[in-house]
Amino acid sequence: MTRDTYEMKPNLSRGSSLFGADPQVQLRTALQTNDFATFKKLVSYGSVNLEHVYQYPDYKTCLELAVSEPNKQEFVKLLLQHEVEVNKMNETHAAAPIHFAVENGNIEALAALLEDDRIDVNIKSKGNTALLMAIKKIEDLDDDRERDLATYEDMVEMLLKAGCNANSPDLKGITPAYSAAKQGLERIVTLMLDYAKEPIHLDTYTDRRGKTARDYLKEAFPHLLAKFETETLEPEIIDVDKLFSYLSRHEEANFIRDFTKLVKKNDHRPALAANNGSNTMLQMATEKGLQRVVETLLNSGADPNATCSGNTFRPIAIACQNGYPRILKMFVDNESTLFDTVNCESLLQITVKGMRSYSKTPKENFNECLEILLKHPKININVNHPDVKDNTALHYAARNGDQETVLELLRNGACVGLRNKFNEPPLADINAKTLETYLDECITTNGERPSDDDYEIHMKYSFLVYPNNSLENELCKVPLMDNSINREKELDSLLAPETDALLYMTRNEELRPLLKHPVITSFLYLKWQRISCLFYANITFYSLLWLCLILYIILGYVEEKKPPGSIEALNVVTHTGAVIGLILLIFRELFQLLVSPTRYLQSLENWMEIVLIFVTALIVSNDSAEESTKQQLSAVAILLSSAELVLLIGQFPTLSTNIVMLKTVSWNFFKFLLWYCILIIAFALSFYTLFRQEEPDEEQKPPNPNNPEKEEDEEDFFENPGGSLFKTIVMLTGEFDAGSIKFSTFPVTSHLIFIVFVFMIPIVLFNLLNGLAVSDTQEIRADAELVGHISRVKLISYFESVLIGNARSYSRPSTCWSWLPTSFEKLNIIKPKMFCIKPFAKRISLFPHFLPKYRIIVKPNQDNKIEIPHAEPLGKFGDDYEDIEGGTGTCCFERCQNYRLDRKIVKNAKIVVSKKTNVTEFDEIKKQLTKYEMKIESLESTLKKVLQALEYGK
């Protein structure tokens, strides 16, 4: 069977057999059980892939399994007849079949392999040829040494006869002759003398003691040494193994000397392309930090991107991983160097990860490497590139605790909100002080005096820009096409949530105070300006619905008698308005539900709205219901609609503090009473057992001649457990009505229990709740500004999640929803930015349409006017740049950019600028004092020398 015929057949059937298990599994089972007949059938039918790598625990192909086990020579020969890959390196074990055979002492399999003409006997596994591996295995023999020794000696003989190089060293430069001489293996030394095709080198490797193979031979077998004497006169041979041994022993000068000789002879090309199974020469020289060797190899034409099967890391990545700036500069200056990702990691990520792995030495200067990668004009690395776990370089730098690197990455456009597969942004590990330092750096001025009219404050927001909504990165490189449809698609793809990082900060105790920083507050101010129209529209719509519903209920729904004509007409108008508002409310809630069902159902407010929809639908659609039903529906509708209106208005930033206080106090009361309700229920049941009255028979009940009506009007609150609990809860507020309680039945017990109740519940518990409310209120009022910022972030984030798309944090279910499958958690039937939502999505976004340069310019002395810089060059966007910002329908207010920044934000920004200026002046003073101190020390030293000279002169 030819190779082409065989390669065609595996494609016919790679799945499971129609009549049994997977053929690949059957093949492996037949091999393990020595079922050669079945094995041969499967191979002959061509229903299996013979190059398939079996997974855990072997990670080997069928041939590798066969040569690793004894008594499998028939299987090996059959596989070789079908021309399987005989020199293929196993990626997991970094070994070829010949190495597996030697490793396991399988001499029969080795013999079968050596019979194949395709075998490469000099292929290396981790720097070792099969010959050197066989000699080293003898050193590890313990049990049955004599039997195994003979086996390995026979294997050495077979390998030498097959032409294996007897001078090929390992990664440390150890040669077969050295290993055999040190172990005292006379037969192997003799075999090398008899069958080696080249003269044996005895002086190539020198160990720590300074001994070579010649020294060990002189001690153990002096009679064999004479046979090598003539070979020392042979001319020096410079081969690849010798060059690798120089690199392994850090002999930089020797390598350059011998390699230069090859260059002069023009024989260096094969050496440049060679590898020792684990590295190329350029990879090894880079790994060991041999700068002169790297320079020599690159100047001699070495491929800067070449790798081998044992190491797929490009040399430039190795330089970054080890922190070698000079070597990295050599690769950057080389015209052929590629700066692409390596194993899905950017060079920036590799450098940052290497900072934690290595100790600092003069060669390992990662900061210089980082500066080269970020600043060199030739390199254009995406600072936000994610790896297989979606971690960016900023993730690793923050995790390392390297604050300088974090600052440097942020200065070069790293985004703080990108989340990895574990839903963690870099903010999770960034120190609050470091982030504050960077935020201070985001506020700069134009250098003018603060009193000048042209004084400007610049605020930068690049740390919030996601990679996919960067106008400079995505659009400035390639001019927009004339086709308006293509341009629209490009712009739509740039939309991304912008406040996810700020939302994370609201949940982080350490980072939360930074929300008051002027950079963030100015960003929220701009976002609010963009989103406020939608917010006001929502409030207006719901207010009209609430008003129509309330008027309809009061004027006509629960009114029994026929109203006058004017009232009836108004009733018709309010009914129509309530119906229209209900339809719009249903559409609004249905849209939010379809965008993200999990997030929608987690909100208690949304459940209130669902109930309100059902109640309102019953009211507006069923006017002929019973009076009692109407009254109950009306009460529920009025309460729910009013509560929803209060919560909706409370989202306004200036009122958010009051709503937060309401929610916080209510929730804390609920949690507190949830625990103490056991005690309240206990008192209620105690009162029920003590104060309930047995109902006498009507015939036996004597009449009360004095006050028959009072007896009929008296109500027994403790006649059942439910009524007793209700009365006890009312008594909690201090409304005891003790006169209606019958203490006469059990006077002592009932009085004692009632006194304990009065002390524990109305006095202690009720005042404790009041104290908790006061404490929560004071705490919230103490930081009302921060509470307002948090509320604004949550509101803006919610609008973004609906109109643009939700970040992972929004779709993350709470604990009570953790049982749901992942597919339901991420379910969204309506994708954001669909249908007519796109204009609204652009409307609420700042990047890249509204702030193409991710920054604003504020002029404090011109009524805090905001100017928005345009992207450069403007010509790349055409003459109609306004179309990018908001389309032809954009209002003049936005095109003129007639925004005014809040005065308080500007004041805080001035304080930050002043603080930075003071620090700079302090640094200048400190620098001058240090300079004067050095001069004084120099004068003191000079004076001492003069005094000493004068003393000697006397």
N, C-alpha and C positions, 0 to 999 in steps of 0.2 A: 504493500500500500504506500503510495507516495504521500509526501507531506501535504500537498494541495488537497488530495482526496480526504485525508484525515481531518484537515482543518475545516472542511465543509460540513462534516457529519455532526459535530457537536451542536451545530446550530439547529439541527432538525428536532432535537428533543432535549430541552434543558429542564423541563418541569418534572412533575411526578409521573410515574408510569401509570398506564390505565389499569394494570393488573397487580400492582404492588407498590412498594415504597419508592422513594426517590432513587433513580439509578446511581447517583453519586454516593448515596449512603450505602447502597448495595455493594458498590465497588470497594468501598472502604471496609465493609464487613467481610467481604470475601478475602481481602488482603489480610485482615487480622486473624481470620479463622483458617488461613491456608487453603481456601477453596479455590484452587487454580482453575478448575473447569468453569465455574461461574464467572470468575475474574476474566478469563479469556473470552467468554461469550460477550460480556459487556463491552470489553475493549474492541472486539472484532465487529460488533454491530454498530459501533460508532455512536452509541446513545449517551456517552458520557464525555465530559471535558477532562482530559488527562492533565491539564494544567491548572485544574481547580485547586485552590488552597483551602484545605479544611480548617475550620476555626477551632476554638477552644476544645481540647487542651493542646492540640498539636501545632496548628498554624503551619502545616507542611502540605506539599503536593503528594501525589501518589508515589512518585519516584523517590522523593525524600523520605517518605515513610518506609518504603521497601528497603532502601539502603541503610536505614537506621535500625532495622530489626534483623536478627539472624535467620538463616535458612530461607531467604526470600530471593535467591538468585534467579529462579525461574521467572518470577514476577518482574525482576529488574531487566532480564534479557527481553521479555515480551514488550515491556514499555520502551526499551531502546530500539526494538524493531519497528515500533510505531513512531520513532523519531521524536520523542518528547525532548524538551529543552534540557540538555545535559549540563550546561554551564550557567544556567539561570540562578542568580543570587536570590536567596530567600530574604525578603525585606524584614521579617520579624527576627530571624536568627542571624542575618548577615552572613550566610554560608551557602555554598553550592553543594550539590549531591556528593561530590568527592570528599568534601569536608565532613559531611554527616557519616559517610562510610568509615573514615579514619577515626572520627570522634567515638564511634561505637565499636571500633575494633572489628568491623565486618569485612574480613579479607576477601570473602567470596564476592560480595557486592563490589568491592574495589576492583577486583579482577575483571568483573563484567564491565564496569565503567571504563577501565583502561583499554578494553578491546574496541571501544567505540572510537572511530577516527575523529569525531568532533570534539573529544575531550580536551580541555585546556588544563594541563597538569600543573601549571604555574599560577592558576587563579588563586587569589588570596581571600581569606576570611579574617577580618580584623587584623590585617597585616601579616598573617601566617599563611604560607603555602601548605599544601597537604603533607609535604615531606617534613617541614619543620614542626607541624602539628603532631605528626606521628612520633617524632623524637621527644617532644615535650610531654606527650602522654606517658612515655615510659617513666618519667620522673614522678608521676602521680600514682604509679601502680603500688598497690599494697598487698591484697590477697592474691594468691596464685600468680605471683610475680613471674615465676619461671615460665609458666605456660603462656601468659600474656606477653612476656618479653619476646618469646620466639615469634609470636604472631605479629607484633609490631616491627620486629626486625625484618620479617618476610615482607611486610608492607613497605618498609623503607626500600628494600631491594627492588620490589616491583615498581615503585615510583621512580627510582633512579634509572632503571632500565627503560622506563617510559619517557625519560628525558626531563625529569623535574630538575630545576636549577638548584644545585647544591650550595650556592653562594647567596641565595635570596634571603635577606634578613627580615625580621619582624619590625614593628613600629619603633622598638627601642634599639634596633641595630643588631640584635642577637642573630647569629648565623647558625645553620645546622651544624657546622663543624665545631663551633664554640660549645653549643648545647651538648653534643655527643662527647666531646673531650672532657667537659666538666663533669658529666655523669660517669665517665669511664667506660663508655660503650665501645669496646674495641672492635666488635664485628661491624658496627655501623660505620666507624671510621674507615675500616678496611673496604666496606662496600662503596663508600664515597670515592676512595682511591681507585677502585676497580671500575666503577660504572659512571662516574661523573664525566659529563661531556666537556667541562671546562676545568681549568686548574682550581684547586681548592684554595681559598683565601683564609689564612690563619690569623692575620693581624688586622682584620677589618674592625672587629669590635673589642673594646676595652672596658672591663667592668669597673666597679668602684674601687677595687683593690689594685687596679692598674694591670690586671692579668688579661691575656689574650688566649685564644685557642691554642696557640703554640706553647704557651707556658704550661697549660694543663696537660698537653700531650707530652711535654718534656718530663713532667712529674709522673704520669701514669704509664705512658707507652713510649719511652725514648727510642725504642727500636723502630717505631713507625715514623718518627720525626725525620729520619734521613730521606724517606721517600718524598717528603715535601720540599726538600732543600732546593732542588732544581727549579721549583715553581716560584720561588721568591725572586728569581731573576727575570720573571716575565714582566713586561711593561705594565704600568698601572692602568687599570681598566676603570673608566668612569661610566657607571650605569645608573639607572633610575633608583635601584635599591640603595646604592651608596649615597645618592643625594637625599633620599628620604631618611637614611640613618643620620646624616648630618643635621637635618631639621629636627629629628626626634631628640638629638642630644644638644640642641641649641648651638651647634657649631656654625655660627653665621659666617665667619670668615672662610672656613673650609668650603662651605657650600658655594659661596660667591666665587671662590678661586676655581673650583672644579667646573661649575656651571659656565663660567666665563670661557674656560677651555673649550667646552662644547659649542658655545656660541661662535668662537673663532673658527671652529671646524664646520660650522653650520649644521651641527648634529643635535641641536637643542629642541627641535620641533617635537619629536616623539616624547621627550621628557616633559615638555609643557602639557601634553595631552594625557600623560600617564597618571595613574592613581595607585594607591596601595590597598585598595579595597575599602578604606575608610575616609580618605581625603585625597584631593589633588595636592600638588606641591604648594599652590597658591593658597588653598584652604588651610593647610597645615601651618604655613608661614604666618598667615593672618591670625590663626588661633593662638600661636605662641608669641605673637607680637614682634616678629622679626622684621623691622621696618626696612632695613637695607635689602633683605631678601625679597620682600614684596616689591620694592622699587625696581630691583634687578629683573624680576620676572615680568613685571608690567612693561618695562622698557624693552624687554626681549620679545614682546608680542604675545604674552600669555592672555588667554581669554579671561577677562575679569568676572564673567558670569558663569564659568564652567563649574559643574558639580559632578559628583559620582553617585552611584547607587547607595553607597554606605553613608553619604552625607549630602542631603539635598539643600543645605543652607548655602546660599551664595556667599562668596568671600566678603562682600560689603556688609552683609548681614552679620557675619562673624565678627567683623571689626566693630559694628554697632553693639553687638551683644557683650563684647569684652571691654568696650570703652576705649578704643584706640583712635584718637582724633587724627593723628598724623597719617595713619594708614587709611582712615576713612577719606581724608583729603586727597590722597593719591588716587583712590577709586573715583572720587567725584571729578577730579581733573582729567580722568581717562574718558575719551570720547565714546568708548564702547560700553561703558557701564550702564546697566539697567537699574532703575530705582523702583521697580514694581514690588508688589507684596511678595513675601516669602512665607509659604505655608499659611496663607490667609492673614498674615500679620504685616503691617507696614514697618518700615525701618524705624520709624518713630516709636512704635510700640515695643519693638525689640530692644531699642536703646533704654527705654524707661524700665522695662522688665529686668534688664541686665543690671540696673543700678542696685537692685536689692540682692542680687546673687553674688556679687563680687566685692571684695574688699578694695579700698582705695590704695592704689599704687601710682607712681609717677606716670605709668603708661595708661592706666585706666582712668581717664578723665572723661566721664560721661557728659558733664556739662558742656564741654567743648564740642563733643559729638552732637549734642542736642542743638547747639547754636549753629553748627554747620548745616544740619538737616533743615532747620527752620529759616535760616537767613540766606543760604547760598542761592543766588538767582537761577542756577541751573536746575535745582531740585524743586519740584512742585508736589509736595507730599500732602495728602489730605489729613489734617490734624485730627479729624473726627472719624477716621476709618475704623470700622468695627471688625473684630476678629470673629472666630467661630462661636464665641459666647457673647457676641455683641458688646464686648468691653472695648472702650477706646483707650488711647494713651493716657487720658486724664483719669480714667478709672484706676489704672495701675499706679500712676503717680500719687493719687490721693490715698490709695491703699498702702503704698510704701511709706506714707507720712512725710514725703519729700515736698515741703512747702515751696521751696524755690522753684522746683520743676513744675508744680501746679500753677504757680504764678506765671511762669514763662509760657506754658501751654495756653493759659487763659488769655495772655497778651497776644497770642498768635491765632486767636479765633476758636479755641476749644469750647464746645457747648456743654454747659453744666447739667442739661436736662435729658441727655440721651440715656436711655435705660438699657441694661443688659438683659439677658434671658432670665435672670433672677429678679427682674423688675426693680433693680437698684440703679439710681443715677450716681454720677460722681459726687454729687452733693452729700451722699451718705457718709463719705469718709473725709470730706474737706473740712479743715478746721475753720471755725467761725472767724477767728482773727485773720486767717489767711484770706478768706473771702471778703472780709471787710477791707483789708489792704488793697485787694484788687478793685473793689467798688470805689474806693477813694481814688485809685488811679484812673478810673473811667471818667472822672470829673477833671477837666482841664480848662484853661483859659487861653485867650489869644495874646496874652502878654501885655495887654494895655492896663492902665491904672483903673482900679474899681470905680473911680469917680468919672471916668471918661464916658462919653455917649457911645463910643464904639466898643466899649468893654463887652466881651462875650464869654459865656460859660458853655463849654462843650460837654455833652453827656453821651457816652457810648454804650450800646446795648448788644454788642457782638456775642457776648457770652450766652445770650438767650436765643441765638439764631441757629436753627436746625440746619444740617447740611443740605437738605433738599429744598429749603426755601431761602437760599443765598442767591440773590440776583447777580452779584458780581461773579460768583463761581459758575453759575449755570448759564447766564445770558451774555455776559461781557466777553466771554471767550469766543463765542460764535454769534455773529450778528443775527438778529431776528429775521426770519424769512418774511417775504412779502405776503405770503399766504396768511390771511388773518386767522383762518381756522387752526393752522399749525401753531401760530403764535399764541392763540387762546389756549390750546392744549398745553403748551410749555408753561404758560403762566399759571394754569390751574394746578399743574403738578407741583408748584412751589408752595402751595398752601400747607401749613402745618400748625399744630397747637403751639402757642407761644408762652403760656403761663403754667405749663406743667411743672417746671422747675420751681416756680414761686409757690405752687400748690404743695409741693413736697416740703418747702420751707415752712409752711404753716403747720405742718405736722411734726416738725423737728424742733424740740425745745431749745437746742443750742443755736440754731439758725434763725428762729422766728424773730428775734429782735432786729435782725438786719432788714426786715421788711420796711422799717422806718427810714432806711437810708435814702437820700434824695434821688439816687439813680433808679431805685426800684419804685419809689413813690411817683417819680416823673413818668416812668414807663406805665404804671397803673393809671395815671392821669390821662395819658394819651389813649390808652386802651378804653378807658371809660368814655372819652369823647367819641370814640368810634362806635361804641356799643350802646351808648345812652339812648339813642333814638329808638332802638329795638326795645329797650327796657321801658321807656315811656309809652311806647305803643302797646306793649303788653299790659301795663298798668291801666292805661286808658280803656282798652278793650274790656278788661275784667271789671273795672269800676262801673262801666255802663251795664254790663251783665248783672252785677250785684244790685245796682239801682233799679233796673227793670224788674228783677226778680222780687225784691223787697216790696216795691210799689204794687206789683201784681198780686202778691200774697195779701197785703194789707187792704187794698182797695176792692178786690173782687173775689179772691179765692176763698177766703174764710168768712165773707160777709153773707149773712143769710137773706136779708131784705134786699130788694132791688135798688141799686144805686141810681142817682140821677143821671141825666144824659151826658153831661160833661165828664162825670166820673167814669161812666161806662165807656166813653170814647177813649179816655186815658187808659182805661183797663185794657182795651184792645191794643193800644200802642205798646203798652208795657208787656203784654203777652207776646206780641210779635217780636219785640226786642229780646225778650227772654228766650224765645225759640231760636232766633238767629244766633244769639250769644251762646246758647247751648250747643248748637251745631258747630260753631267755631271752636268752642272749648273741647268738644269731642275730637275734632280734627287735630287740635294742638296736642292733646294727651295721646292720641293714637300715634301721631308722628314720633313723639318722644319714646313711646313704648317700642315702636318698630326699629328705631335707631339703636337702642341698647336695652333689651328687655330686663337683663339682670340689674343694671344700674337703676332703671326706672322703678322696679319692684322693691328695691332696698329703701326707698324714700317713704317715710311716714306721710309727708305732705302729699305725695302722689296718691297714696291710698285715700286720703281725705278728699282729693279731687275726684277719684273714681266714685266714692260714695255720693259726693255732691252731684255728679252727673246723673246717677240713677235716681236720686231723690228729685232733682229738678225735672228730669224727664217724666216722672210720675205726676208731678204737679202741673206741668204745662200740657200734658197729653190726656189727663183724666180729670175733667171738671165736675163729673157727676159722682164722685166718690162720697162715701159717708162723711158726715161732719167730723166725727172723732178721728177718722183717718186723715182728713184734711188738716186738722189741728196739729196732729203729731208730725206729719210731713213738713208742714210749715215751720214748726219749731226747729226741726233738725236742719232744714234748708237755710233758715236765717242764721243759725249758729255756725254751720259749716262755711257758708259763703262769707260771713263776716270774719271768721277766723282766718280764712284763706286770704282775704283782702288785707288784713293786718299783717300777715306774714309777707305778703307780696310788697306792700309799702315798706315794710321793715328792711327789705333788701337795699333800699336807698342808703348810700354810704353814711350820710349824716344821721340816719335813724337806726343804723345797724346795731349800735351799742345797746339800745333799749330792747331790741328783739333778742339779742344774745343774752341779756340779763333774764328775760322772760324764759327762754329755753333752758338756760343753765339752772335757774332756781327751780323750775318745774321738774327738770330731770333729777336734780339732787333731792328734792322733796319726795319724788316717787321712789328713788332708791332707798332713802331713809325710812319711809313708811312701809316699804316692802319688807323690811326686816322687822319693824315694830308692829306690823299688822297682826303678828301672832299674839302679842299682848292685848291689842284692841279686840280681836276676836275672842280672846279668853274672857275679858271683862263682859263682852256682849253675851256670851253663853252663860256666864255667872249670873248676870241680871235676869236672863231668861228663866233660869232655874229657880231664882229667888222670888221674882216679882210676878210671875205669870199667875193668872187667876183661873181657877177651875170654873167652867161654865155650868151653873146649876140648871136643873130642869125648869122650864118655864112655868110648869104647874106648881112646883115646890118653891119657887122664888117669891118671897113675900114682897108686897108693894111697899114703897117708901112714901108715906103720906105727906111728909114735909116737902120734899123736892123731887117729884117724879121726873121732871124734864132734865135736870142736871145728871141724874143717873143715866138717862138715855144718852146724853151727850158725851159722857166721859169715855175716853178711848184708852184702851190698854195697849201701849206700845210694845210690851214684852209678851204678847200672846203667842208669838212664833219666833224662831231663831232669826229669820230675815228681818222682821220688824225690830227685833232687839238690836241687831247689828246697825240698822239704819239710825235708831235712836242714840246708840252709843257714839256713832260718828258725828251726829249733831251735837251731842254733849261735849265732844272734843273741842268745839269752838267756844265753849263756856255757856252754852244755852242748856241749863240743867232741867228747869221746870220741876224742881224737886217736890213741889206740892202734889203733883200728880202721881208720884211714886209711892207705892204701898209698902211702908217700912214695918207695918204692924204685924205682918205674918211672922217674920224672923227679925225682931228689932235689933238684937245685938249683932248678929252676923251681917245683916244687910247694911247696917250703918258703918261697920268696920270696912267692908268691901267697898262701899261707896266713897268713904273718906280716902282709902288707898287709891281709888280710881281718880278722884279729884286731884290728889297730889301728883300721881304719876303721869296722867294724861294731859289734862288741861293746863296744869301749872308747869310741870317739868318738860314734857314732850312738846307742847305747843310753843313754849318759849325757846326751846332748843331749836325748833324749826325756824322761828323768827331770827334767832342768832345766826343760823346757817344762811338764811336769805340775806341778812345784812352783810355777812362776811363775803358771800359771793358777789353781791352788788358792789361793795367797796373795791374788791379785787378787780372787777371788770372796769369800773370807773377809773381806777388808778392808771389803767393802760388803755383808755378808750381809743386813743389814736391807733394803737396796734390792732385792737379789735376791729376797727373800721377798715383797716388795710386787709385783714384776713377775710372779712366778709366780702370785700370788693374782689379779692383774688378768687374766692369760691364762686361768686356770681359770674365773673368773666370766664372762668374755666368751664362753667356749665354751658354757657353760650357757645364757647369754642367746641366743646365735645359734641354738641348737637349739630352745629353748622359746618365744622371743619373735619372733625374726627376726634375720637377720644383717645388719649394716651392710655398706656397700660394700667395706670393707677385708677382710672375711672371704671374700667371693666373688672377690676379685682373685686371679687365678692367678699362679703363679710363672713365671719365664722359660721353663722347660721346657714349660709349658702354654700359652704365648702363641699357639701355632699353632691352638688350638681356636677354633671360631666363638664369637661373643659370645653367641648363644642358648644354647650349652651351658654357658658360664661362669655364666650366670644361672639355669640350670635348677634347679628344685626341685619335685619331684613332690608332696611333702607340704608343705603350707603350715603354718608354725608357728601355734600357737594353735588348731589343729584338734582335733577329737575330744575326748579326755579330757585334753588338754595344758593347757587354759585354767586350771584351778586351779593347776597348777604354775607357769605363766607369771605369774599374779598373786602366787604365793608368793615368787618370787625378785625381784619388782619393788619398788622403794621409792616411785617416783612413779607415780601420785598417791595410791595407796591407803594406803600406809604412812606417807608423809611429805607430807600434803596442803599443808603450808606450806613445803616444801623446806628445812626446818631442824630442828635438835634443840636441846634445852636440857640441859646437863650440870650437875649439882650436885656439884662436887668434894668438898665437906665432908659429903656424904651418901652416902658410898661410891660416888662417881662415877655416881650414878643418872642415867638418861636419861629425859627427858620429851619427848613429841612433841606439839607444838601442833596443835590441830584447825583446820580451815578455818573461816573466819568469813564470814557468820553460819552457825552450826551448823544453824539451822532449815531451811536450804535443802536439807539432805540428809535431812531427816526425823528421826524419833526413832531409827531403826535405823541409825545411822552405822556400827556395827560390821559390818553387812552389806557395806558398801562396802570396809571394810578386808580382810575375809577371808571373809565369808559366815557362816552360822550355825554352821559347824563350826570356827570359829577358836578356838584354844586360849586358855585363860585367861591363859597366860603372855604372849601377844601383846596381848590386850585390855588387860591391866594395864600393858603397856609396861614390863615388869620387866627392862629391859636395864641392864647395867653396862658403861660404856666402859672400855677398857683403861687401866690406870694410866699407862703410858708415854705414851700419846696425850694424856691430860689434862695430864701434865707438860710436854710440848712445847707444848701450847696455852697453858699459863700463861706459858711463856717468850715466845711471840709477843705475848701481851697485855702482858707486862712491857716488852718492847722497844717496843711502840707507845706505852705510857704514858711511857717515858723520852724518846722522841722528842717527844711532845707537850709534856712539861715543858721540854725543851731549846728547843722553838720559843717557848714562853711567855717563857723567860728572854731569848732572842734578841730577841723583840718588845719586852720592857721595856728592854733595853739600847739598842735602836734609838730608842725614845721618849726615853730620857735623853740620847742623843747629839744628837737634834734640839733638845732643850731647851738643852743646853750650847752648841750652835752659835748658837741664838737669843740666848743671854746674851752670847756673844762679839761678835755683831753689834751688840747694844745697847751694850756697853761701848766698842766702836770709835766709835760715833756720839757717845757722851758725851765721849770723849777728844778727838775732832775738834772738838766744840762748845767744849770748854774751851780748846783751842789757839787757836781763832778769837777766843775772848773775851779772851785775853791780848793 
